[in-house]
């Protein structure tokens, strides 16, 4: 723990220090880059705008998911009245948590466009370089992300080894900070994907020569709706897949308890390899349909409805993809830390009715934050890449 007893604060200080050093070195690199006139500012300022958007996402995620902040504590309080209120409260905070990051991404997009244009740099390049700014501290972000699983596994080892309540309490606090750091990492990835996809969308529009999208054109509005429904559809498929795979795992565990003598008494070892095999094969099999949809849907849209419809499709998927991804990542983290807050002794602690409700909320949140949420930014990026890569072929088909 840090001097003030908050591992989350220590992680945040590391992230913010990295941002400061990056801005200093970026200034030196662009100023002495040899770009003519003030055009170096057209690179420097959009990059900083992207970094600021990333910081906004990080601060928002920290507030809505941290065990020390009001949202997680209010979700824990809601658990005293049952699992339904716990889920509704976490769901609501997840939706609210989307607003500041979306505003930050919008501001970064507009600022990057106008700042790049002001200093004689291609505005599309300005948007693309702002995504680089958000990803500039990826080293620190990945380190913070790795901290989460490490602390989680350390807690599991402490519990299995019977190291005592004091050790487990410290491990719990570290694990809670790890949950927040993982959520912040997901937020950075989602924000960077949003800016990257906007740049890819602009690239597609330039390649196929689309300057204006008319929403009064039926094919365009149909494309927007089809694209907008893709992120929720993918989320549903992935969450259903988690349920099916969990069912297979439960059946295997029950089989082992029935058929392996001494397993219930703890005198025999379970067959771990079979369980791992079920999890790995099930994950690969269940991903076939969602991955295929991400590739087939944009191609089917352009073939059936035309290049303008595909542009609308990409626009719709970007908007709902960002919203769903942020919502699920943040609500899942908040549910998890609300459970940990109760386990630390609040509202009756472990075994209480509030704890049972919080466990239900956390069970709902796990596929949100670990399965569906992180997959959406990948999906919208893949769909935009498919459109950009196949743009020349699209031009040929629609000529």
C-alpha positions as CSV (number, residue, x, y, z in Angstrom):
1,X,0.0,0.0,0.0
2,X,1.0,3.6,-0.5
3,X,1.8,5.9,2.3
4,X,-1.8,7.2,2.4
5,X,-3.1,3.6,2.3
6,X,-4.6,3.9,-1.1
7,X,-3.1,1.7,-3.9
8,X,-5.5,3.2,-6.4
9,X,-4.1,6.7,-5.7
10,X,-0.6,5.4,-6.2
11,X,-1.6,3.9,-9.6
12,X,-3.3,7.2,-10.6
13,X,-0.2,9.2,-9.7
14,X,1.9,7.0,-11.9
15,X,-0.5,7.5,-14.8
16,X,-0.6,11.2,-14.4
17,X,3.2,11.5,-14.1
18,X,3.5,9.5,-17.3
19,X,1.2,12.0,-19.0
20,X,3.3,14.9,-17.9
21,X,6.5,13.4,-19.1
22,X,4.9,12.5,-22.5
23,X,3.7,16.0,-23.1
24,X,7.2,17.4,-22.3
25,X,8.9,15.0,-24.7
26,X,6.2,15.4,-27.3
27,X,6.8,19.1,-27.3
28,X,10.5,18.7,-27.8
29,X,10.1,16.1,-30.5
30,X,7.5,18.1,-32.6
31,X,9.2,21.5,-32.0
32,X,12.6,20.2,-33.3
33,X,11.0,18.0,-36.0
34,X,11.8,20.4,-38.8
35,X,8.2,20.9,-39.9
36,X,7.7,24.2,-41.7
37,X,6.3,27.2,-39.8
38,X,3.9,26.5,-37.1
39,X,2.7,23.2,-38.6
40,X,4.4,21.3,-35.7
41,X,1.6,22.7,-33.6
42,X,-0.9,20.9,-35.9
43,X,0.7,17.7,-34.7
44,X,1.4,18.6,-31.1
45,X,-2.0,20.1,-30.1
46,X,-4.2,17.3,-31.5
47,X,-2.0,14.7,-29.8
48,X,-2.4,16.5,-26.5
49,X,-6.2,16.7,-27.1
50,X,-6.4,13.0,-27.5
51,X,-4.3,12.5,-24.3
52,X,-6.7,14.9,-22.4
53,X,-9.7,12.9,-23.6
54,X,-8.0,9.7,-22.2
55,X,-7.4,11.4,-18.9
56,X,-11.1,12.4,-18.7
57,X,-12.0,8.7,-19.4
58,X,-9.6,7.6,-16.7
59,X,-10.9,10.0,-14.1
60,X,-14.5,9.2,-14.8
61,X,-13.8,5.4,-14.6
62,X,-12.0,5.9,-11.4
63,X,-14.9,7.8,-9.9
64,X,-17.6,5.3,-10.9
65,X,-15.7,2.1,-10.1
66,X,-13.4,2.8,-7.2
67,X,-14.3,1.2,-3.9
68,X,-13.6,4.5,-2.1
69,X,-16.1,6.5,-4.2
70,X,-19.8,7.2,-3.9
71,X,-21.2,5.1,-6.7
72,X,-19.7,1.8,-5.5
73,X,-20.8,2.6,-1.9
74,X,-24.4,3.5,-3.1
75,X,-24.6,0.2,-5.0
76,X,-23.5,-1.6,-1.8
77,X,-26.2,0.3,0.1
78,X,-28.7,-0.7,-2.5
79,X,-27.8,-4.3,-1.9
80,X,-29.4,-4.2,1.5
81,X,-32.8,-4.2,-0.2
82,X,-32.1,-7.1,-2.5
83,X,-30.4,-8.1,-5.7
84,X,-32.8,-6.4,-8.0
85,X,-32.1,-2.9,-6.5
86,X,-28.4,-3.7,-6.6
87,X,-28.6,-4.5,-10.3
88,X,-30.8,-1.5,-11.1
89,X,-28.5,0.9,-9.2
90,X,-25.3,-0.4,-10.9
91,X,-27.0,-0.3,-14.3
92,X,-28.0,3.3,-13.8
93,X,-24.5,4.4,-12.7
94,X,-23.1,2.5,-15.7
95,X,-25.2,4.6,-18.0
96,X,-24.4,7.9,-16.3
97,X,-20.7,7.0,-16.5
98,X,-20.8,7.1,-20.3
99,X,-21.6,10.8,-20.5
100,X,-18.2,12.4,-19.5
101,X,-16.1,10.1,-21.7
102,X,-18.4,10.7,-24.7
103,X,-18.2,14.5,-24.2
104,X,-14.4,14.1,-23.9
105,X,-14.2,12.1,-27.2
106,X,-16.4,14.6,-29.0
107,X,-14.3,17.5,-27.7
108,X,-11.1,15.8,-28.7
109,X,-12.5,15.1,-32.2
110,X,-13.5,18.7,-32.8
111,X,-10.4,20.2,-31.3
112,X,-8.1,17.8,-33.3
113,X,-9.9,18.7,-36.5
114,X,-9.8,22.4,-36.1
115,X,-6.3,22.7,-34.5
116,X,-4.8,20.6,-37.3
117,X,-6.6,22.6,-40.0
118,X,-5.6,25.9,-38.3
119,X,-1.9,25.0,-38.6
120,X,-2.0,23.6,-42.1
121,X,-2.2,19.9,-41.3
122,X,-4.7,17.5,-42.8
123,X,-7.6,17.5,-40.3
124,X,-8.2,13.8,-40.8
125,X,-4.6,13.3,-39.8
126,X,-5.3,15.5,-36.7
127,X,-8.1,13.0,-35.6
128,X,-5.8,10.0,-36.3
129,X,-2.9,11.6,-34.3
130,X,-5.2,12.3,-31.4
131,X,-5.8,8.6,-31.1
132,X,-2.0,8.2,-30.9
133,X,-2.1,10.7,-28.1
134,X,-4.6,8.7,-26.1
135,X,-2.4,5.6,-26.7
136,X,0.8,7.3,-25.9
137,X,0.9,6.2,-22.3
138,X,0.0,2.6,-23.2
139,X,3.0,1.3,-21.3
140,X,1.7,2.6,-18.0
141,X,-1.8,1.6,-18.9
142,X,-0.8,-2.0,-19.7
143,X,1.2,-2.2,-16.5
144,X,-1.8,-1.0,-14.4
145,X,-3.9,-3.6,-16.3
146,X,-1.5,-6.4,-15.4
147,X,-1.6,-5.3,-11.8
148,X,-5.3,-6.3,-11.6
149,X,-4.9,-10.1,-12.3
150,X,-1.7,-10.2,-10.2
151,X,-3.4,-8.8,-7.1
152,X,-6.5,-11.0,-7.8
153,X,-4.4,-14.2,-7.9
154,X,-2.4,-13.1,-4.9
155,X,-5.7,-12.8,-2.9
156,X,-6.7,-16.3,-4.1
157,X,-3.4,-17.8,-3.0
158,X,-3.7,-16.0,0.4
159,X,-7.2,-17.5,1.0
160,X,-6.2,-21.0,-0.1
161,X,-3.1,-20.9,2.1
162,X,-5.0,-19.7,5.1
163,X,-2.7,-16.7,5.7
164,X,-5.1,-15.0,8.1
165,X,-7.7,-12.2,8.0
166,X,-5.3,-9.3,8.1
167,X,-3.4,-10.6,5.0
168,X,-6.7,-11.2,3.1
169,X,-7.9,-7.7,4.0
170,X,-4.8,-6.2,2.5
171,X,-5.1,-8.4,-0.6
172,X,-8.8,-7.4,-0.9
173,X,-7.8,-3.7,-0.9
174,X,-5.2,-4.4,-3.6
175,X,-7.7,-6.4,-5.6
176,X,-10.3,-3.6,-5.4
177,X,-7.7,-1.1,-6.8
178,X,-6.9,-3.7,-9.5
179,X,-10.5,-3.8,-10.5
180,X,-10.5,0.0,-11.0
181,X,-7.2,-0.1,-12.9
182,X,-8.6,-2.8,-15.2
183,X,-11.7,-0.6,-15.8
184,X,-9.5,2.4,-16.6
185,X,-7.5,0.4,-19.1
186,X,-10.7,-0.7,-20.8
187,X,-11.8,2.9,-20.9
188,X,-8.6,4.0,-22.6
189,X,-8.8,1.2,-25.1
190,X,-12.4,2.1,-25.9
191,X,-11.6,5.8,-26.3
192,X,-8.6,5.1,-28.5
193,X,-10.7,2.7,-30.6
194,X,-13.3,5.4,-31.0
195,X,-10.8,8.0,-32.3
196,X,-9.2,5.4,-34.5
197,X,-12.5,4.3,-36.0
198,X,-13.4,7.9,-36.7
199,X,-10.1,8.2,-38.7
200,X,-10.9,4.9,-40.5
201,X,-14.4,6.2,-41.2
202,X,-12.9,9.4,-42.7
203,X,-10.5,7.3,-44.8
204,X,-13.3,5.1,-46.1
205,X,-15.4,8.2,-47.0
206,X,-12.4,9.8,-48.9
207,X,-11.6,6.6,-50.8
208,X,-15.2,6.0,-52.0
209,X,-15.7,9.8,-52.5
210,X,-18.4,10.5,-50.0
211,X,-18.5,14.1,-48.9
212,X,-22.0,14.4,-47.5
213,X,-24.3,11.7,-45.9
214,X,-27.9,12.6,-46.4
215,X,-30.1,11.1,-43.7
216,X,-33.1,11.7,-45.8
217,X,-31.8,9.0,-48.2
218,X,-33.6,5.7,-47.2
219,X,-30.5,3.5,-47.7
220,X,-28.4,5.7,-45.5
221,X,-30.8,5.7,-42.6
222,X,-31.3,1.9,-43.0
223,X,-27.5,1.6,-42.8
224,X,-27.4,3.7,-39.6
225,X,-30.0,1.5,-37.9
226,X,-28.3,-1.8,-39.0
227,X,-24.9,-0.5,-37.8
228,X,-26.4,0.7,-34.5
229,X,-27.9,-2.7,-33.7
230,X,-24.6,-4.6,-34.2
231,X,-23.0,-3.8,-30.8
232,X,-26.0,-4.8,-28.8
233,X,-26.4,-7.9,-30.9
234,X,-22.7,-8.9,-30.4
235,X,-23.0,-8.2,-26.7
236,X,-26.0,-10.5,-26.4
237,X,-24.3,-13.3,-28.3
238,X,-21.2,-13.1,-26.1
239,X,-23.2,-12.9,-22.8
240,X,-25.3,-15.9,-23.9
241,X,-22.1,-17.7,-24.8
242,X,-20.8,-17.2,-21.3
243,X,-24.0,-18.7,-19.9
244,X,-23.8,-21.7,-22.2
245,X,-20.1,-22.3,-21.4
246,X,-20.7,-21.9,-17.7
247,X,-23.5,-24.5,-18.0
248,X,-21.1,-27.0,-19.6
249,X,-18.5,-26.4,-16.8
250,X,-21.1,-26.9,-14.1
251,X,-22.2,-30.2,-15.6
252,X,-18.6,-31.4,-15.7
253,X,-17.9,-30.4,-12.1
254,X,-21.1,-32.2,-11.0
255,X,-20.0,-35.3,-13.0
256,X,-16.6,-35.3,-11.3
257,X,-18.2,-35.0,-7.8
258,X,-20.4,-38.0,-8.7
259,X,-17.7,-40.2,-10.3
260,X,-14.4,-39.4,-8.6
261,X,-14.3,-41.2,-5.2
262,X,-13.0,-39.0,-2.3
263,X,-13.4,-35.7,-4.2
264,X,-16.2,-34.4,-1.9
265,X,-14.1,-35.3,1.1
266,X,-11.0,-33.6,-0.3
267,X,-8.9,-36.7,-0.4
268,X,-8.8,-36.9,-4.2
269,X,-7.8,-34.4,-6.8
270,X,-10.2,-33.1,-9.5
271,X,-9.6,-33.4,-13.2
272,X,-8.5,-29.8,-14.0
273,X,-7.5,-30.6,-17.5
274,X,-11.0,-31.5,-18.7
275,X,-12.4,-28.3,-17.2
276,X,-9.7,-26.2,-18.9
277,X,-10.4,-28.0,-22.2
278,X,-14.2,-27.3,-21.9
279,X,-13.5,-23.6,-21.3
280,X,-11.0,-23.2,-24.1
281,X,-13.0,-25.1,-26.8
282,X,-16.2,-23.5,-25.8
283,X,-14.7,-20.0,-26.0
284,X,-13.3,-20.6,-29.5
285,X,-16.5,-22.2,-30.7
286,X,-18.8,-19.5,-29.3
287,X,-16.7,-16.7,-30.9
288,X,-17.2,-18.0,-34.4
289,X,-20.6,-16.3,-35.0
290,X,-19.8,-12.9,-33.5
291,X,-16.4,-12.7,-35.4
292,X,-18.1,-13.7,-38.6
293,X,-20.8,-11.1,-38.2
294,X,-18.2,-8.3,-37.7
295,X,-16.8,-9.2,-41.1
296,X,-19.9,-10.2,-43.1
297,X,-22.2,-7.5,-41.9
298,X,-20.4,-4.5,-43.5
299,X,-19.8,-6.4,-46.8
300,X,-23.4,-7.5,-47.0
301,X,-24.5,-3.9,-46.3
302,X,-22.4,-2.4,-49.2
303,X,-23.4,-5.2,-51.6
304,X,-27.1,-4.9,-50.9
305,X,-27.5,-1.2,-50.2
306,X,-24.5,0.6,-51.6
307,X,-21.5,2.6,-50.4
308,X,-23.5,5.4,-48.7
309,X,-25.4,2.8,-46.7
310,X,-22.1,1.3,-45.5
311,X,-21.0,4.8,-44.3
312,X,-24.2,5.1,-42.3
313,X,-23.6,1.5,-41.0
314,X,-20.2,2.5,-39.7
315,X,-21.5,5.7,-38.2
316,X,-24.3,3.9,-36.3
317,X,-21.9,1.1,-35.0
318,X,-19.4,3.7,-33.7
319,X,-22.0,5.5,-31.6
320,X,-23.7,2.5,-30.0
321,X,-20.4,0.6,-29.8
322,X,-18.7,3.3,-27.7
323,X,-21.8,3.8,-25.4
324,X,-22.3,0.0,-24.8
325,X,-18.6,-0.6,-24.3
326,X,-18.1,2.1,-21.7
327,X,-21.4,1.3,-19.9
328,X,-20.6,-2.4,-19.5
329,X,-17.0,-1.9,-18.5
330,X,-17.9,0.7,-15.8
331,X,-21.0,-0.9,-14.4
332,X,-19.2,-4.3,-14.1
333,X,-16.3,-2.7,-12.2
334,X,-18.7,-0.9,-9.9
335,X,-20.7,-4.0,-9.1
336,X,-17.5,-5.9,-8.3
337,X,-16.2,-3.2,-5.9
338,X,-19.6,-2.8,-4.3
339,X,-19.3,-6.5,-3.4
340,X,-15.8,-6.0,-2.0
341,X,-16.9,-3.0,0.0
342,X,-19.5,-5.2,1.8
343,X,-16.9,-8.0,2.2
344,X,-14.7,-5.4,4.0
345,X,-17.4,-5.2,6.8
346,X,-20.1,-2.8,5.5
347,X,-23.8,-3.7,5.8
348,X,-23.2,-7.0,7.7
349,X,-20.1,-8.2,5.8
350,X,-19.7,-11.6,4.3
351,X,-22.6,-13.9,4.5
352,X,-25.2,-11.1,5.1
353,X,-28.2,-10.6,2.8
354,X,-26.6,-7.5,1.4
355,X,-23.5,-9.6,0.5
356,X,-25.7,-12.2,-1.3
357,X,-27.3,-9.5,-3.3
358,X,-23.9,-8.0,-4.2
359,X,-22.6,-11.4,-5.3
360,X,-25.5,-11.6,-7.7
361,X,-24.7,-8.1,-9.0
362,X,-21.1,-9.0,-9.4
363,X,-22.0,-12.2,-11.3
364,X,-24.0,-10.1,-13.7
365,X,-21.2,-7.6,-14.0
366,X,-18.4,-10.1,-14.8
367,X,-19.6,-10.9,-18.4
368,X,-20.3,-7.2,-18.8
369,X,-16.8,-6.0,-17.9
370,X,-14.7,-9.0,-19.0
371,X,-16.5,-10.4,-22.1
372,X,-18.9,-8.1,-23.9
373,X,-17.5,-4.6,-23.1
374,X,-13.9,-5.2,-24.2
375,X,-15.0,-7.0,-27.3
376,X,-17.0,-4.1,-28.7
377,X,-14.1,-1.7,-29.4
378,X,-12.5,-4.6,-31.3
379,X,-15.7,-5.2,-33.3
380,X,-16.2,-1.6,-34.4
381,X,-12.5,-1.4,-35.4
382,X,-12.7,-4.6,-37.4
383,X,-15.8,-3.4,-39.2
384,X,-14.2,-0.1,-40.1
385,X,-11.0,-1.9,-41.2
386,X,-13.0,-4.2,-43.5
387,X,-14.7,-1.2,-45.1
388,X,-11.3,0.6,-45.6
389,X,-9.5,-2.5,-46.9
390,X,-12.3,-3.4,-49.4
391,X,-13.0,0.2,-50.4
392,X,-11.4,-0.1,-53.9
393,X,-13.5,-3.3,-54.5
394,X,-16.6,-1.4,-53.2
395,X,-15.9,1.4,-55.7
396,X,-15.7,-1.2,-58.5
397,X,-18.9,-2.8,-57.5
398,X,-20.8,0.4,-57.2
399,X,-19.4,2.2,-60.3
